[in-house]
């Protein structure tokens, strides 16, 4: 590979990394990010790293590691949005590093760099840098486990230990189903290449034992919080086992839709989710996948490629067949998608290269046009600056990156991703967060009533208020309980408008501030359009009882 191409890919990775860091300085989005941040905040405030509490009650859903990482960051940097997002951002970069190493070892240096560029610039990675959940951690841990197990497959024993540690970390983020993308590719590779003896080798059984050892902290916390206390009411009943939930209900229960947490599955869900989640690379990805179905296109690849595409295929199929589906699950297989796309890109030449160069350029123009339309409709602050920036970046990408070569495709697509990143983190998300009333109310209360005791009245999803308000807010689920605390002069209640009418009838109230609200992760045309937005806005209040 030419040195100037290496330099180009490294520069793109560096720019994408720097621009991505803008997201660290934005707010926390409801519901999941704010929920996880408030859980980690409670761990620090209570100095309790074993029990998980939400709204003052025991909570059983996700394992602990996501919250431990955020809580550790809070201890170092204080309880704020930056500290919550930083660990995920750093682990995302670590994931890109492991992606480079794995692609380089199986293929070559160029494929490793291109894969890292594609991964870091894909839309859902950009979104997840701002809206931090658990999936970036899972993605990195599963990819790191695959890398170390690949090295162990080649004969290095210590990689068994590191691979098992990362696999255990992935489990302590999401559950035991993450072992499917980790081991699924290897098992199918051994079966396809008739390496049956690998399945019987002691090192792989040792890996399973080590994983079980490394997840002991998670098993211990679940046992202490739930199995030792069968009297606790969880999911509306007593006698709930945290260990059983961890090994069965949270995984197989969701897959078969017979557990306490249910969903509605659609076998095509991740097919159309990938189209937008992997932008601007999704057209190339789908073409690359179709290309893999042709045997003549597979024979030129190293045999170990089977590990990559079978890992992606089995995980994608599992997600598609599951009855519980969420868009961010697709992040787990984006590294494999990046490698598959990077390999296909390098094969483009002649007419096919010309077609995809034109397609990616048209896609870039469409993305810019859509963002400009959204900004004009929304009318957020300085939207004309955002639009000018997008147009300039589009123009520069065409001006400076020319010629019929794959570097032109990669550079133009990456520049558009950089523009998209700036648009989202610098302009669009800050505008949306003005309608996250819990965050706005929590910040306002902290700034104007430092001694206030925050409370929430009969609203279950005030997670951003939980995080941004001082201390741990108290929840009132009925007016009878509220009545017992009405004499507390420092209490300030966060109230949803429908409950406000009842509150005003029964109590002498003082409204301190009102806030506009919209569920900003479920955008609609009426909300985006500034003229019709007032029709869909709800309202929350900060109230004192006289």
C-alpha positions, 0 to 999 in steps of 0.5 A: 500500500502506498504511504500516502494512502496510509497517511490518508486513512490515519488522518481520517481516523484522527479527525473522526476521533477528535470530532466524535469527542464533541459528543462528550460535552453534550447532555444525556438523552432519555430514556436508557442513557439517563436511566443508566447514568442515574443508576451509576449516580445512585451507586456513588451517592449510596456508596453501594456497588452491589445493589442496583436501585431505580426510583428507590426500588430494587431493579433487575434487568441489566448486569452491573459492569456498565454502571460500575464503569460509569460510577468509577468515572463519576468518582474521578471526574464528578457526577456529570454527563462528561464523566458518564460518556467518557468510558464508553468513548474510550472503549469505543476507540479501543474497539476500533483498535482491536478491529484494526488488529484483527483485520490486519492479522487475518488480511493485511494492514490496509484492510485493518485501517479501512475497517477502522475508518468505516467502523468509526464513521458509521452512523450508529457509532456516531449516535452512540457516542452521544446517546451512550448505552451499553452496546459500545461496551459489548461491541468492544468486549466481544471484538476483543475476545474474538481477537484474543481467541483468534491468536489463541487458535494460532497457538498463544496460551495467554490469549486464552486468558485475555479472551476469556476476560473480555468475554466475561466483561461482555457477559457482565454488560449484556448477558450470556448471549454475547458468547454466540458472536464470540464463539459462533464464528470459530465453531462454524469455521472449525466445522466447515474446515473439518478441524473437529479436533479443535472442539476437544482441545483443553484450551477451549474448555479452559476458556469456558472455565475462566469465563465462569471465574471472571463473571463471579463478581456479577453472580455474587451481586445478583445473589446478594441483592435478590437470591438472599432476599426472596421477600423482595417484590420484583416484576410484581412477585416475590421469590425472584432469583437474580441468578435465574434471571441472569442465565435464563429470563434476561436472555432466553426469556427475551428470545422466546418472549416468555420472560418478564420483559417482552417485545414484538419481533419482526424478522425484517427489522434489522435488515432495514435498521442496518440501512440507516445504522451503517450509513454511509456504507450500507449500500456497499455492505449489502453488495458485499454480502451478496458478493460473499454468496458467490463461491468464487469470491470466497475462495480468494479470501483467507480461510479465517475469513469464515470466522468473520462472516459466520460470526456476523451471520449467526448473530444477525440471524439470532437478532432477527429471530428474537422477539425482543428487538431494539435498533442499537443491538446491531452495533455488536456486528458493525465491526464484522460489517466494516471488515466485510465492506473493507474487503469488498471495497478493495476489489472494486475496479473499472465500471463497478468502481465508477458506479459506486463512486457515483452512488456514494457521491449521490448518497452524500448529496442526499444526506446533506440535503435531508439535514438541511431540510430538517434544520430549516423545518426545526429552526434550531439556533444557528441552523444557517451555520450548520447548513453552510458547514455541511455544504462546504464539507461536501464541496471540499470532499469533491474538490480535494478527493478526485480520481477513480479509486477507492480512496476517493470513495472512502474519503468522500464518505468519511468527510460526510460522516464528519459533517453529520457528526458535527451537525448532530453533536454541535447543533441538532442534539443540543436543540433536541435536549431543550425539550428533555424537561427532566434535564432542564428541570434538574439543572434549573433546580440545582442552579436556583434552589441548591438546598431543595429536596427533589421529588417526582410525583407519579411519573415513572420515566423521569430518569434525566431529572433523577440524574441532573437534580441534586441527590437522589429524588424521592418518588411518590406513587400516590397522593396519600404518601405525598400527603405525609411529606407535605410539610417539608418546606425544602421539597420541590416536586417534578410534576407532569401536567395531567397530575398538576390539575389534581395537585392544585385541587388538593394542595396550595401549590407554588409553581416555580418553573414550567418546562416543555417536553417531548420524547426526543428519541421518537421524533415525528414530523409534527415535532420537527416542524417548528410550526406544528411543534406546539401541538405535540409538546407536553409540559412539566412543572417544578412545584412547592407545596405551601 
